[in-house]
Amino acid sequence: MKKLSIFGLVLLLAGCQANSEETKTKKESPSENTISVKVVQPIEQQPSYTLKLPAELHPYESVDVFAKIKGFVRKINVDVGDQVRKGQILAVLEAPEMDIQSTADRAKSQQLRANFEVSKSRYDRLKKVKNQSVGAVSDLEFEQAYGSMLRDSAALEESNFSYKKSNQMREYLVVRAPFSGIITQRNFSVGALIGDTGMPFFKLVDNNNLKLKVVVPELHAQSISDSTVAQFKVLSMPDSVFKAKLKRNALVIDPVSRSLALEFDVPNQSRALNGGDYTDVQLNLKRKRPTVFVPQSSVVNSQSGVFVLRLDEANKVERVPVVLGQSQENGVEVFGDLKPTDRIIEKASEEINSGQIVQIVK
């Protein structure tokens, strides 16, 4: 009986040792849920790339030409398609009531000048006599002559102002070109009454110089520099490539469209291009600062967002949201909380959860 008890104790100790070794083996071996992954590190680059965008050509200057005053069209010197010079007479109006007013103002001015000359002559005569013979002219008579001359002088000055104003208004009957360009619209004919319809007489544009207006998405705004050149094509000449230099940069992102407005000057003395043409623009850009690139396979694009999988020191997975940039041969540009020293999973998958422990293999 004593021998049997000793034998049972030996078996019990042996079983405990076996269980301990089995537990140790399980702890030392990977869990069945642990996956093996390869890791890479992000690469910093300062890439050059090409951006293609739609754009539109606009005349360098464009204006609606209005008549400054109300009148009838007496003469029209230009029509649609005509090239005009700055200051050139485009049309002449007539306003009979203005002629009458100008004639009346002139006649009044002439009469008041005659009155002033009479009063001044009398004042000068009395002044001469007063200086030559003391007491020959009373102070009252002299003061009255002086006051009459001043009143006539003021009346003449006021009349001259009215006459000049009438002549100035008559100059408004002549419609002139504010700058050199081409007439693209004419809305009235000879004999028409204009000036209070709210409709312009002509539309004038400068087609010898054009502006290429380009709207660049916010993501590429920091790649724009003063030396940026636009290459573009128009539908009417698909085999021709035109170039334009950047002249104006808004420097502020539009809060609604989240874009940056650019303007390129396009010389057009040959008139090969037309204002209003739609264009396909190509911009050759370069990042001003290095950015991060990762393999395309490291990026997960899911319904919950775009992210890469980063590992911490304990090989625990962390999802890092990113915004995609340009694609290059060696990877895709990403913007997010990533550094070149980070370790990310080379072939990421949406099935790999945040917080999961992985095993790294080479």
Secondary structure, 3 states (H helix, E strand, C coil): CHHHHHHHHHHHHHHHHHHHHHHHHHHHCCCCCCEEECEECCEEECCEEEEEEEEEEEECCEEEECCCCCEEEEEECCCCCCEECCCCEEEEEECHHHHHHHHHHHHHHHHHHHHHHHHHHHHHHHHHHHHHCCCCCCHHHHHHHHHHHHHHHHHHHHHHHHHHHHHHHHHCCEEECCCCEEEEEECCCCCCEECCCCCCCEEEECCCEEEEEEEEEHHHHHHCCCCCEEEEEECCEEEEEEEEEEEEECCCCCCCCCEEEEEEEEECCCCCCCCCCEEEEEEEEECCCCEEEECHHHCEEECCEEEEEEECCCCEEEEEEEEEEEEECCEEEEEECCCCCCEEECCCCCCCCCCCEEEECC
